[in-house]
Amino acid sequence: MLPLAMLTGIAAYPLLSPLIFLTPFLVFAMLLLTFCKLSPRDIHIRPAHLWLLLIQLTGSIAVYAAICPFNPLVAQGALVCILVPTATAAVVITGMLGGNVAFITTYQLLSNIAVALAAPAIFSLVGTHTQMPFLESFLYICRRIVPVLILPLFLAWLIRSLAPAVHRRLTALQEVSFYIWSFSLTLVTASTVNSLVNQKTHNYTVEFSLAAVSLLICIGQFLLGRRIGRHYGDSVSAGQGLGQKNTILAIWMAYAYLNPISSIAPAAYVLWQNLINSLQLWRKDKRQGK
């Protein structure tokens, strides 16, 4: 489904790129279905969660500051690859790898809340709205990001409390989120290709640099997460929490609030993280003699 979705986005980008406005609604739907599985009783914040959040928030700013003097566009791509929260699919992959599902579920919730609060401020300083007064820019971005990341959580818990039958139905529809993800990937791929095709001047060095930086960041986040997790006895869950990103959200954020060309970095991250996940699953099966 991964190559099919991306190839469809590439082939039909003139038709599909105008539909990018649907992305926040699709992300909202995916998060709603994911959070329907999460009970408030399942949330247990641990020290490892705090370390991962610290790396996610401060690391994105530090890497941006380090790269920006050389190339601001590549710095924006690196920033969004680190900043965005954990992928909705990370819970599934963590379970398949034998990790702690409760740990990754809690971190997914925490990272979504952290990004909803931090992203408007960061994008107001480094994004395409820097010409606006900071408070105006912050509120503008906040009105668009916070509902996408926070409202699904409260709506899921409200449905759980007030409409148990509806909640059970939504919980049973978890497979639907995979198809929503696939359609979202098609749209954001089409938008990225549209930005590349219609840019005034092609700078292939920058484009390859964005893909290369996202590879280094992807490998670095998986390794660093696993190292932190090993200290607390759960390397798999921490590695997936820091390394497996909500790339649909990342591409949309880059396209909407940064230079659209910077969305190449999270688009490439889709490939890198899926290659790493495939390798991890293959190694696990090999160890088990399958």
C-alpha positions in Angstrom: 0.0 0.0 0.0 2.9 2.4 0.7 4.3 2.4 -2.8 0.9 2.3 -4.4 -0.3 5.4 -2.4 2.9 7.3 -3.2 2.9 6.4 -6.9 -0.8 7.4 -7.2 0.1 10.8 -5.7 3.0 11.2 -8.1 1.0 10.2 -11.2 -2.1 12.2 -10.4 -0.6 15.2 -8.6 -2.4 17.8 -10.8 -5.8 16.4 -9.8 -5.0 15.4 -6.2 -2.8 18.3 -4.9 -5.8 20.7 -4.6 -7.3 18.3 -2.1 -4.5 18.9 0.4 -7.1 20.9 2.5 -8.6 17.6 3.5 -5.4 16.5 5.3 -6.2 18.0 8.8 -9.6 16.4 8.7 -8.1 13.0 7.8 -5.5 13.3 10.6 -8.3 14.2 13.0 -10.2 11.1 12.0 -7.1 8.9 12.4 -6.3 10.3 15.8 -10.0 9.9 16.9 -10.0 6.2 16.0 -6.6 5.8 17.7 -7.6 7.6 20.9 -10.8 5.6 21.2 -8.6 2.7 22.2 -7.0 4.7 24.9 -8.5 4.7 28.3 -7.6 7.4 30.8 -6.7 4.6 33.2 -4.0 3.4 30.7 -2.0 6.6 31.0 1.1 6.2 33.1 3.8 8.9 32.7 7.4 7.6 33.2 10.8 9.2 33.3 11.6 7.8 29.8 8.6 9.7 28.4 10.0 13.0 29.7 13.4 12.4 28.2 11.9 11.6 24.8 9.7 14.7 24.9 12.8 16.8 25.8 14.7 15.4 22.8 11.7 15.9 20.5 11.2 19.5 21.4 14.6 20.9 22.2 16.3 18.6 19.6 14.2 20.0 16.8 15.2 23.6 17.7 18.9 22.7 18.2 19.2 20.9 14.8 17.4 23.8 13.1 19.8 26.3 14.7 22.8 24.2 13.6 21.7 23.8 10.0 20.1 27.2 9.4 23.3 29.2 8.8 24.2 26.9 6.0 20.7 26.3 4.4 17.4 27.5 6.1 15.3 25.3 3.8 17.1 22.1 4.8 16.9 23.3 8.4 13.1 23.6 8.2 12.9 20.0 6.8 15.1 18.7 9.7 13.0 20.7 12.2 9.7 19.2 11.2 11.1 15.6 11.0 12.1 15.8 14.7 9.2 18.0 16.0 6.2 16.0 14.9 4.5 13.5 17.3 4.7 9.7 17.2 2.8 7.9 14.4 -0.6 6.4 15.0 0.8 3.1 13.6 3.7 3.0 16.1 1.4 1.2 18.6 0.9 -1.7 16.1 4.6 -1.9 15.2 5.7 -1.8 18.8 3.3 -4.7 19.6 4.7 -6.7 16.7 8.3 -6.1 17.9 7.4 -7.2 21.5 7.5 -3.7 23.0 5.3 -2.2 25.7 2.1 -1.0 24.1 1.0 1.0 27.1 4.2 2.9 27.1 4.0 3.9 23.4 0.3 4.7 23.7 1.0 7.1 26.6 3.9 8.7 24.7 1.8 9.1 21.6 -0.7 11.1 23.6 2.0 13.2 25.4 3.8 14.0 22.1 0.6 15.1 20.4 -0.2 17.5 23.3 3.4 18.8 23.4 3.4 19.5 19.6 0.0 21.1 19.7 1.4 23.6 22.3 4.9 24.1 20.9 4.4 24.0 17.1 2.5 27.3 16.8 5.3 29.2 18.7 8.1 27.5 16.7 6.4 28.0 13.3 5.7 31.6 14.2 9.4 32.2 14.5 10.8 30.2 11.6 7.9 29.6 9.2 6.2 31.5 6.4 4.3 33.7 8.8 7.3 35.4 10.3 6.3 38.7 8.7 3.2 38.8 11.0 3.5 40.0 14.6 4.4 37.0 16.8 1.1 36.9 18.8 -1.0 37.2 15.7 1.1 34.4 13.9 1.0 32.2 17.0 -2.8 32.5 17.4 -3.3 31.9 13.6 -1.3 28.7 13.6 -2.7 27.6 17.0 -6.3 27.8 15.7 -5.3 25.3 13.0 -3.0 22.9 14.8 -4.5 22.5 18.3 -8.0 21.3 17.1 -6.3 18.7 14.9 -4.2 17.2 17.7 -6.1 17.9 20.9 -9.8 17.7 20.1 -9.7 14.0 18.9 -8.6 13.0 22.4 -11.4 14.9 24.2 -14.0 13.8 21.7 -12.9 10.1 22.0 -13.1 10.3 25.8 -16.5 12.1 25.6 -17.9 9.4 23.4 -16.5 6.8 25.7 -18.4 8.4 28.6 -21.6 9.4 27.0 -22.1 7.0 24.1 -20.6 3.6 24.9 -22.3 2.0 21.9 -20.8 4.5 19.5 -17.4 4.1 21.2 -17.5 0.3 20.8 -18.3 0.8 17.1 -15.4 3.2 16.6 -13.0 1.0 18.4 -14.0 -1.9 16.1 -13.2 0.3 13.0 -9.5 0.5 13.6 -8.7 -1.0 10.2 -10.4 2.0 8.6 -7.5 4.2 9.9 -5.1 2.3 7.7 -7.1 3.3 4.6 -7.4 6.9 5.8 -3.6 6.9 6.2 -3.2 5.6 2.7 -5.4 8.2 1.2 -3.7 10.9 3.2 -0.3 9.7 2.0 -1.5 10.0 -1.6 -2.6 13.6 -1.0 0.5 14.8 0.7 2.7 13.1 -1.9 0.7 14.8 -4.6 1.2 18.2 -2.9 5.0 17.6 -2.5 5.3 16.7 -6.1 3.2 19.8 -7.1 5.6 22.0 -5.1 8.6 20.5 -6.8 7.2 20.8 -10.3 6.0 24.4 -9.9 9.0 25.8 -8.1 10.6 28.7 -9.9 14.1 27.3 -9.9 15.1 23.7 -9.3 17.9 23.2 -6.8 18.6 19.5 -6.9 21.4 19.9 -4.3 18.8 21.2 -1.7 16.3 18.5 -2.6 18.8 15.7 -2.2 20.1 17.3 1.0 16.6 17.3 2.4 16.2 13.5 1.7 19.7 12.8 3.1 19.2 14.8 6.3 15.8 13.1 6.9 17.7 9.7 6.6 20.3 10.7 9.2 17.6 12.1 11.5 15.5 9.0 11.1 18.4 6.6 12.0 19.5 8.9 14.8 16.1 9.1 16.4 15.5 5.3 16.4 19.0 4.7 17.9 18.8 7.5 20.5 15.3 6.3 21.5 16.4 2.8 21.9 19.4 3.9 23.9 17.2 5.8 26.3 14.7 3.0 26.5 17.5 0.5 27.2 18.3 2.5 30.4 14.7 2.0 31.5 14.3 -1.6 30.4 12.3 -1.0 27.2 14.4 -0.1 24.2 11.8 -1.2 21.6 9.0 1.1 22.8 11.2 4.2 23.3 12.9 3.6 19.9 9.5 3.5 18.1 8.2 6.5 20.2 11.1 8.8 19.1 11.8 7.3 15.7 8.4 6.5 14.1 6.8 9.8 13.2 3.4 10.9 12.1 4.7 11.7 8.6 1.3 12.7 7.2 1.1 15.4 9.8 4.7 16.4 9.2 4.3 16.8 5.4 1.1 18.9 6.0 2.8 21.1 8.6 5.8 21.7 6.3 3.5 22.4 3.3 1.3 24.7 5.3 3.6 26.6 7.7 7.1 26.3 6.2 8.6 26.5 2.8 6.6 23.8 0.8 9.8 22.4 -0.6 10.9 21.4 2.9 8.1 18.8 2.8 10.6 16.6 0.8 12.3 15.8 4.1 9.2 14.2 5.9 8.1 12.7 2.5 11.5 10.9 2.4 11.1 10.0 6.1 8.1 7.9 5.1 10.4 5.6 3.2 13.2 5.6 5.7 11.1 4.7 8.8 9.2 2.0 6.9 12.5 0.5 5.7 13.8 0.5 9.3 10.5 -1.0 10.6 10.7 -3.7 7.9 14.3 -4.5 8.9 13.4 -4.7 12.6 10.5 -7.0 11.9 12.6 -9.2 9.7 15.4 -9.4 12.3 12.8 -10.3 15.0 11.3 -13.1 12.9 14.8 -14.4 12.1 15.7 -14.5 15.8 12.5 -16.5 16.4 13.4 -18.9 13.6 10.4 -18.0 11.4 
